[in-house]
């Protein structure tokens, strides 16, 4: 409940940032126009999220005849979670990792890398896939897509405003020097704040998916042990994936590139593992 409330509070902050920045550029009409643009971006990215992410990662579909054990695990966990059977894909990467995508449970897909199938035992694979099904169950893909679209719209607005300042166009400043300074501060800080909020939302949803996934699997041990291995191998084995898709994976596939905690799409692995072991029953 705390994670859910925190997520929607952060979403509210993103909305406020978007409206304020739009107003700084074009007044009330500017805020409204760019809010509509953000909604359109969100609709497109959400409705086609499964296709976009699958293509971005180069994942390919696999049949039950080709991966019977994988299908058995996903089918069993889907029944426990009360979810329809998702489509199953394999990502051609030696880095062990996984992600889920799709606009709702009826149009969902889960993907695991070749490296994950080669590294983890059955209990650990169950833990990982339960985590991904938890994202589907908790509608995290919807929330993540909205957050990413809002943050993207804020960055786009900042770019528009920046070029307007360079060429001396854009909103007339009726508020004197103080208004101009406030607009400049908004131009600089809003995209940074939006990125921080988006990352915070992503981290909150990972914690929630860990908890929900452990309950679906029936134990937090498999996921906790899997996270240890996935994190260790992500530091050693690179994955060729767009940074725009990195938040989709169970562990950051770009872990080899050091990031400050505030700009990370994932919570610290140590914290996630500690929370999972605290759930042991």
N, C-alpha and C positions, 0 to 999 in steps of 0.2 A: 504493500500500500504506500509506504514512504517513497519507494522508487517511482511508482506511478504518479504520485502527486508532484514529485520533483520534476519528472519528465514534462508534465503539462504546464508547470510553472515556467520551465525553460522555454517551452514552445510559445508561451505568452510573451516572454521577453523578446524572442525572435520577431514576433508579430509587431510588437511596439517599435523595435529597431527599424523594421521595414517601413512602417508608416511614417516614423519621424524622418528617416532619410529621404523618403519620397516627398515629404512636405518641404524639406530643406531645399530640394531641387526645383520642384514645380508647384509649391503651395498645395492647397487641398486637392486640386485636380491632379497634380502630379502624383500625390500619394495614392489616389484612387486608381489611376491608370496603371501604375507599376504594381499595385496590389493585384489587379486583374491579370497582369502579365505573369506574376508569380503563381497565381492559381492555375493558369494555363500550363506553365512549366510543370507544376506539380501533377496535374492530371496526366500529361503525356508520360512523365517519368514513372508515375505510379502504375498506370494502366499497362505500360510496356516494360515494366521493371524486369520481369523474368527473362524476356527476350534480350534485353539490353545487357544484363549482367552475364547471362550465359555466353553471349557472343564476346563480351569483353574478356572473359576468362578462358575462352577457347574450349569450354566444356562440351562433352559429347554424350548423347543418351546411351544408356546401357540396358539391355533386356534382362529378363529374369533368367533366361537360359545361360546368359553370359556371366551373371553375378548372382547366383541363387542365394548365397549366404547374406549378401548385402540386402537383397529384397526381403528375405526372411526377417532380418533385424528391423528394417524400416516398417514392414507390415505389422509386426508385433507391437512396436512402439506406437505406431499410429492408432492402433486399436486401444491401447492404454490411454492415449491422450485424447481419444474421441475425435480424431481427425481423419479426413479422407486420405487415401494413399497418394502421396505426392509423386511427381515424376522424379526419376533418379538419373543423375548425370555423374560422370567422372571427369575430373579436371586433369589434364596431362601435365603434371608437375611432380617432381620428386620430393618437394617440400610437403610434409604431412599437414593437411589443413582441410577445412570444410566450410560450406556456407549454405544458406537457404535463401530463396527468393520467391516472388510471386505476389500478386495483388491481394489474394485472400486464400483461405485454406483449400478452396475448390480449384484454384489455379496456382498451386504451389509446386516448388521443385527443391530438391536437396542435391547437393553435389559434394563429393569427397575427392580428394586428390589421390593419384596413384601411390604417392608416398605414404599417405595415411593407411591405405589398405595393406601396404607392405610392412608397416611398422607396428601397428597396434594390435592387441589381442581382442577377442570378441567383446569382453566386458568394457574395454576402453572405447571400442567403436560404438557400442550401445550408448555409452555416456555422451559421446560427441554427437551422435545422431539425435539423441533425446534433447540435447541443447538446441540443435537446429530446429527440431519440431516445436520446441518451446517458443522460438522466435515466431513461428507461424501461428501458434496458438495465441500468443500474446499480441498479435498484430504489430509486431515490431517493424516489419518491412514497411507498413504504411507510415508509422511514426518517423522512421528513419528517412523515408523518401520526402515527407513533408519538410522535415528539418533541413535536409540537404537542398531542397528547392528554395526554401526561404533564405537560407544562407547564401545560395547562389544568386538569388534576386538582389539581396543586399549588396553583394560584391558588384553586380552589374550596375546597380544604381550609383554606387560610388565611382565606378568608371565613367559613367555618363556625366556625373557632376564634375569629375576631374577634367574631362575634356571641355566641359562648358567653361570652367574657370580659365583653362589655357587659352581658349579662343574668345573669351569675354562674352559668352552667351549664357543662356539659362535664366534662372529666376532673378528678377530685379530685387535688389536688397532694399526693402522699405524700412528696415529696422536699424539702419546705421551701422557703424563699425562693430558694435556688439553682436549684431545679427550675422555679420560676415564672419566674425571669429567663431561664433557658435556653429555656423555651417561648416567651417573648415575643420573644427574639432570633430564634428559628426562624420565628415568625409574620411578622416584618418582612423577614428576609433570604431566606427560602426562595423566595418568588415572584420576587424580583429575580434570584436566582441561577438559577432555572429559565428565566427569560426570556433571560438571558445565554447559558446553555448551548444553548437552542433556536436562538438566532441564530447561535452558533458552529457548530452542526451544519449549518445552512442554508448558511453561507459555505463550509464544507469541501466540501459536495456540489456547489456551483457550480464550484469549482476543478476537481474531478474530472470534472464534465460538460464543462467547457471542453476538458480534455485528451482525454477519450474522443471528444467530438464532432469535434475536429480530426482525429483518426485516422480516424473514419468518413468524413469529408468528403475526406480525402486531403491536406489542407493546413490550417494554422491561419490562413492569411491572410484568408480570407473572413469567418471569425468575428471576428477581431481588428478588421477594418475595419468590420464591422457594429456591434460594440460601441461604437466611437467615435461612430457616428451615433445609435445608440439612446440612449446616455447623453446626448448633447447635446440631442436632441429631448425626452427625458423631463423635462429641466429647464425646457423652454419650453411644452410641451403637457401639460396636466393629463389625468389619467384618472380617471373616476369608478368606483372599485373599492374593495371592502371591504379594510381593512388586513389582515384575516385571510387574504386570498388573495394579498397582495402578494409573499410569498416564492415563489409559484409561477412568477412571470415571470422571463425571462432577465435583465432589468434591473429595478431597483426602480421600479414605476410611480408611486410616491409620492416620487420623488427631489426634487421641488420643496419638500418638507417636510424641512428639514435634520434629520439624525439623527446622534448621536454614533456613531462607528465600532462601538463595542461593542454598540449596540442596532440595528445595521443587519442586514437579512436577506441582504445581498449583499456580497461583498468589494469593495474599491475597484476601479473600472474600470481605473485605471492599472496596478494590479498584475495584473489578469487579462490585459490586453493585453500587458504585458511578458512574462508567462509564456508566452503563445501565441507571440510572436515568438521566444522562446528555443527553441521546439520546431521552428523552420523546418528543413526537410530538403531 
